[in-house]
Amino acid sequence: MSSSFAPRLHVLDPTGRATHAEADALRAAGAAVLVELPGTVRAWSVTRHSVIQALTGDPRVSRDPRRHWPGMATAPEGWSLAPLALQQNFFNAYGEEHRRSRRRIAGSFSPRRVEQLRPRVQATADRLVEALAALPPGTAVDVRQALALPLAMTVVCDLFGVPHHLRRRIGTAIDATLDPSVDEGSALTVQTELHDRLTELLAYKRRHPAADLTSDLLLPSFTDEEPMPDPVLLDTLFLMVGAGYETTVNLITNAVHAVLTHPENLDRIREGITSWQDIVEETLRYDGPVMHVPLRFAVEDIDLGEDVLIRKGDAIIIAFAAAGRDPEIHPDCAERFDPTRTSKAHLAFGHGPHFCLGAHLARLEAEVALSTLFRQLPDLVLACPGERPVRLQSFIVNGPAGLDVVPRPV
């Protein structure tokens, strides 16, 4: 990897212990900064809102490692980033291939189709919050495990027809792939488990087709089209099920934490000054559910100015959650949670051709979860106020590993 100067190499912390602080330092260092990823893979880290927006909409940037990344040949076996960076589906397709593959599933996540899911989402949220309300006064509970995760997992698994006996095992396998700090031996074990669980799901759906999105994927889109190959099917299920709940779980949990550490916003909501949509959008800006997304690749040389030249074939890693705290676009205390701010611009769901298909659904689930939780449990408080929750061990996803709350204080 080369440029017009010799940049200092920054080793990106795979554990994500301080992702926002690390992103702030990278943003200050330049339009793009050379970093080392797990497996000693090098990439250009991009953290500024304007540069992320430019590169994610630039046809000179691809997500397809097989066509546009010479470094794929030297990526280590058992590379912890392989499930995301090397998956074979529309997520990593380029150009017309991406547009064609994305169209096959995009209609299922249109605003109109998503809104039709609201009653089902609401019913699930009601059931989960009622269980919290039934706990004895003073009982602490992890809101991530008790509300955010089962809500998001139920919604996406219902959409894709995942049987109940496989839901927890598939979720656990997907979660394990999002820890880039594991060694190569552990990564291979994780990847094998994920492959086995998704293969089990595919076999089940072939035996039990139904009115769900997995059954739809098993059929050709057109009569003269070949069925989707199994490796592509498996990676598509990994993407859609994983992205379909992981992002939403972090969004809901981050929002609950933000609201409970800034309780004045509950008064504003009750007074009609602030809406739950404001809370959701400010959470997406302030503490987006996904930080670094690997990888993209330069199709040709890209001059970003500031003596930064990304060469053809170089890898790029985008820090989407960093964009919302860019002081260039949010000069008024970007690091402060403030749902009343006029502009809540963020890139939490990406930008350009790869904008997240599930954005509408994630927003709906978060809005329903938050409004139901705080309406039914108006006295909800943090179990350990003032303590920073332990973060997920990942620089990919961004959220607390758990968040203990007391639904009904004594």
N, C-alpha and C positions, 0 to 999 in steps of 0.2 A: 504494500500500500504506500502511495507516495503523494506528495503535494509540493507546492512551491517553496516550502520551508520544512524544517525538521520539528514537528510538533512534539510536545511532551506527552507521554502516554499516561493516561489516568486509568487505574484499575477500578472498574465499576463494582461496587460492593454487592455481591449476589444475594446477600441476606436482607437487603432493603431496610437496614436498621434506622436509617435517617434519609429516606429517599428525597424528601423535599429539600433538605439542607444540601444534599449532594447535587440535586438538580440546580439549585441556586448558584452553587459554585461553578458548575459547568456552563450555565447561562452567561455568567459574568466573564468566563474565559474565552468565549468566542461564538460565532455563528454556528460552528460545528467543532467538536473536540474529539480527538482520537482517543478511544477507550479500549481497554482489554476486557473481553467477556470471558466467561467460563470456557475452558478448552483452549485458552490462549488465542481465541479468535479476536481479531481487531475490527472495530467498526467506528464510524463517525457518529457520535452522540449529538442529537439535536434537541434542544430544550426551549428555544424561543418560539413564541406563538407565530410570528410572521414567517419564520423559516420553516416551521412544521407545516403551516398552511401552504406555503409555496411548494415544498418538496412533495407533499402528499397529493397535490394536484398536478404534478409535473410528469408528462409522459416519458421523460428521461429517467424516471425512477420506477423500478419494477419490484414486485414481491416474489418473482419466480427465480428460485435459486438454481434450478436446473438449466435455465436459459441464460442467466445473467450474473452468476456468481462463480468465478473460477475457484474461490476458496472452499467451495463445497467439497471438492475432491480431497481436501486435507482436513476436513472437520473430523474430530476423533470419534471412534466408535463409542457409543454410550455417551454422546454429547448431551448434556442436560437441556440444551435449548432445541434439540432436534424435533421434539413433538410439535413445537410451534413453527420454528424457522423452516423446517423441511416438509411440513405436511403437504399432501397432494390433494388439493381441492380448490374451490374458487378463491379462497382466502389468499393463496399464493399464486394465482394465475395472473396473466398480464394481457392487456389489450383486449382484443375481441374475444379471446378465450375466456377471460374474466367476465366480460359483459354477458356472454352467452350462458356461462355456468351460474352466474349470480341470478339471472332472470328466472332460472328454474325454481328458485325458492323464495325470491324477493316478495312475490305477491302474497305469500302467507303472513308477512309481517308488515303489510301496508297499514296506515293509520286506521282505515275503516275496519279491517279484519281484526286488528288489535283491540279496538274499542268494543268489538263484539265479545271479547274475552272478559270484559270488566265484571260481569256478574259472577263468573267463576272465580276470578281473582279475589273479589270481595268476600265470597262465601268461604274461601280458604283462609283469608285474613281474619274473618270473624271467628272461625273455629279456633285458630291459634291464639288469638288475643283472649278469647273466653277462657282458654286453659291457663293463661297467665293470671287472669283476674280471679281464678279459683284457688290460687296459691294462698297459703296462710299469710297474714300480715307479717311483714319483716323478712320474708323469704327472698333471697337473691337468686337470680336466674340469668343465664347468658342469652341475651336477646338475639345474638347471631344464630345460635343453635336452636332457639325456641321459636323464632319468628322469621328472620331473614332467610335462613337456609331452607327450612321446609316449605316456605311460601314459594320461593324461586324455583326450587327443585320440583315441587308439585306441578307448577305451571308448565315448565319446559318438558318434563317427563310425560305429562298428559298430552302435550302437543305431538311429541314424537313416539307416543305409544310404548314407553319404557315400562315393562311390568314391574310391579312393586318389589318383587324379590331381587331385582337387579339394581334398583335405584341407589341404594346406599353404596353398594360395591362399585358401581360406575362412578359415583360422585367421589368416593375416596380415591379411586385410581386417577381421576382427572385432577383432583387437588394435588396429588403427589407430583404430577408433571410440572406444576407451577413453582416448584422450589429449585431454582437454578444452582443452588449451592452444593447439591449432592455430588458425590464423586461418580466417576464413570461406571463403576460396578453397580452402585446403587441405582444410577439412572437407567441402566439396562434392565434391571429388575422391575423398576417402575414402568418402563415402556412395554415390557413383556406383559405385565399385569393389565395395563390399559388395553393392549391389543387383544388379550384373551377375553376381557369383559365385553368389549365392543363386538368381538366376533360372536360371543354368546348372544348378545342382543340381536345381531343380524340374523343368526340362525333361528332365534325365537320368532322374529317378525316374518321370516319366510314360512314358518309353520303356522303362524297366526296373523295373517294380514288383516288390517282393519282400516278404519277411516282416520289415519294419522299420517304425519309427515314422513316417518321412516318407510311406511308401506308405499307412499308416493314415490320416494327416492328409488325404490326397488324396480319401478316401472320406467320404461323409456318415456321421454317427454313427447316424442313423435313416433309414429308407427315404423318409420324407416331408420330409427336411431338405435344404436347398440345400447344395451343396459350399462349402467355405470359400473366400472370395474370394482371389485371388492376393496382394493387398497384405497381408492378414491371414496367409496362409500364409508369405509371405516373412518377415514380422516374427516369426512364431512360430518359424520355423527359426533366425533370428538369436538369439532369446532362448534357445531350448533348447540349441542347439549351443554358443553363446557362454558362457552361464551353466554349461553342462554341463562345460566344461573349464577356463575361466578361474579360477573360484573354487577348483577342486581344485588347479590348478597352484600358485597362491599359497599355499594351505594346506600342501601338501607341502613347498614350498621354505621357507616360514617355519618349519615344524616342524624341518626338517633344520638350519637355521641356529640355531634355539633349542637343539636338543639338543647340537650341536657347540660352542656357546658355554657350555653348562652340562653338561659331560660326566659329572658326578656322577650324572646321571639314568640313564645307561647302566648303571651299577653297580646302581642301584635296580631297574631292569628285570630284570637278570640274577638279582638276588636275590628277585624276585617281589614287591617292595615297591610298585613302580609298574608300570602296564600301558601298552601303546601307546594304548589308549583314553584313559587319563589324559593322555598326551602330546598327543593330538589335541585333546581338549577344552580343555586349558590353552593350546594354540596358538590355538584359536578365540577364547578369552577375551583372551589377551595380545596377539595380533597377527592379528586377524581378516582374512580375505582380501579383504573389501570394506569400503571406508570410506563415502564419501558416495554415496547412491543418489538420483538425481533422477528424478522429483519427485512430491510429493503436493500436494493442494489442499484448502483448507477449504471444506466444503459450506455451513457457516454459521459465525458468529462463535464463536471458542473462547477462553475466558479461562483462561490458564494460571497466573494469580496472578503475584506479583512484578512487577506493572505490565506484564505481557505479554498483549496481546490480539491474537490472530491473526484478522484480518477475513475474512469470506466472500470466496472467490476468491483469497486470498493463497496463494502457493506455499510449500511446505515441503520442506526437504532433510534427510534422516535420515542421521546418522553412525553406522552400525551397529557398526563396529569400535571406536568410542569407548566404547560402553556397557560393554564388558568391563573397562575401566580406570577406571570411575567409583568414586571412593573411598567414595561413599555406600553402595555394595553390596559393595565390596571394601576395607574400611578397612585391611587388613594388606598394605601395599606392593603396591598394584594394578599398579604398573609393573614388578614383579619376576616373572620366569618361574618358577613353582613348581608342578609337576604333583602335588605331595603335598598342596596346599591342599584343604581340605574342600569349599569351594564354588568351582565354576568357572563360575558363572552368566555367561552372555553372550547376545547377540542377533545373533551372527554370521550366522545364516541368516534373520534377520528375526523377525517375530512377527505373530500374528493371521492374517487370511484370506490374506495374501500370503506366509506362511511358505514358504521355498524348497522347491520340489518335489524338488530334487536333494540335499537334506541327507543322506539315508541313503546315497546313492551316494557323495557326497564323503567322508563319514566312512569308508566301506568302502575306497575307493581309497587314502586317506591311511594308514589302518591297515596295509593290505597293503604299500604302498610302503615305509613306514618299517620295518616288521618285517623285510621281505625285505632291504632295503638294509643294515641294521645287523647282521643275522644273517650275511649272506654276506660283509660287509666290516667286520669288527669293529674294524679299525684305521683306519677312515675319519677324516680330519681336514680342517679348513679349509685351503685353500691359502694364505690370507692372514689368519691369526688376528689378532684385534684390530682389523681394518679393517671399517668399516661398508660393506656392499655398496651399490652404486648402486641407488637405488629406481626403480621404474617411474614414468614421467612421467605421473602421473594422480592426481587426488584421488578417483577412483571406485574403482579396484582398489588393493590394498595388498600390495605384496610386492617382493622384489628383482628387478631386471631380469636378474640372473644371480647365480649362487652357485658359485664355483670351489671344488672339493674335490679331495683327493688320495685315491683309493680304496685305494691300496697304497703307503704311505710307504716310502722306501728304508730 
